[in-house]
């Protein structure tokens, strides 16, 4: 009779400025019988530990302790603006802080549309930044593609340019 | 198979040309387009290539109004500015009157349908009692795929990491059947969610608002899209592109034709 062996390896490490991060990896395997459980456990432990150690070296977003959460808008909900858009589900690497200062996480088209709406409607950029913080707990540049889409909808609605849509009409506007 | 379709009186001027429209339709795909093509290629041709206009059915008008109010309700929860039932009723009255397309009402039908639609909304609001805040509401998204059309769509609601879609229905849905009949749509929504967030959805939900004498809500919870379903979706999308390349617009005669708005046009096809 087959035996299921399940193992989880978790590691939590401290980071500067009272931060910490953790990584956990789980595996479930089927083994032929209980007699090989000890041997398989040992292999699994080694495998999981290596996997966690490899991943946890990427510390992701690291706040600037002198400014983070202070100005211009308060991010009081404790949500860390991580990337969240990696195709493998992992967050960011150690370059994120630098990247976030000069790069946008969304598509070029979304970035262009946001900038255009802001410019054409003379909207204060800080207002848009506050909106993103309130809605998603992260700044505009850190919004992923989905958040950017929702933010654009909000901006268009705010400027009275959202056409809305007849979702259940036979010929929806976006189909 | 190549289909010939006679020009139909009343069809809008061909601008752009039909070939250009077909080429455009190959570039992007939505759940409704793909589902319709798979259900009946001739109906797809009438709706998306010829763009024949038909009056909106009563059922569609009810669905649109219900959806509009649920969107307002979810948006308000998302913004932490919840609406009262009275606010929602005002929204509903406006949505009912604002329908952009003409509706084909039978004598005395509209008042009854309006009452039914509001009852559906009221029932849903009272029963849903959500504890989680929406993450996304009515968000338009797209996903570029290599070698396949770009997927476009609008997600009704994302909450608790689950992608939720609203449906109005005249009968109580069977969970296994709706999972299958909505597979194309749900797989497309999964793709859109994953592509735009970099995360896998925690699950998918169909929220059916059922138009019974005493309205009820049926929530069908489904697991995240499997690799098998993703593979099926890609195969269906390939079939769509190949079909459009062949200009394959043959009808699919069956029980569904009795309620098709293109019944007469279909009969004239040869």
Interface residues (C-beta under 8 A of the other chain):
Chain A: X83 X84 X85 X86 X87 X89 X135 X144 X145 X146 X147 X149 X150 X153 X164 X165 X166 X167 X168 X169 X170 X171 X172 X174 X175
Chain B: X30 X32 X33 X47 X48 X51 X54 X56 X60 X63 X64 X67 X68 X71 X78 X79 X99 X100 X101 X136 X137 X138 X139 X140 X141 X152 X153 X154 X156 X158 X168 X193 X195 X196 X197 X198 X199 X200 X261
